């Protein structure tokens, strides 16, 4: 994966956010603040998923093209992955 460092960095940030939310719940912080943080994590996960899907699609297409294979298979695989994320 070309953007492996980006993905790992994003996952580390998400991990820290989750720990922060857990601490907020343990300390019985304001529900609105917790919801705001959970929403931020959700957004971060969605953005990370988009990056992973993009990289995977590019790699699949490049592999198919370089091996003179049918690109339709890679496109179908990408559609299936996108459908699972919705």
Secondary structure, DSSP 8 states (H G I E B T S, - for coil): -TTHHHHHHHHHHHHHHHHHHHHHHHTT--HHHHHHHHHHHHHHHHHHHHHHHHHHHHHHHHHHHHTT--HHHHHHHHHHHHHHH-
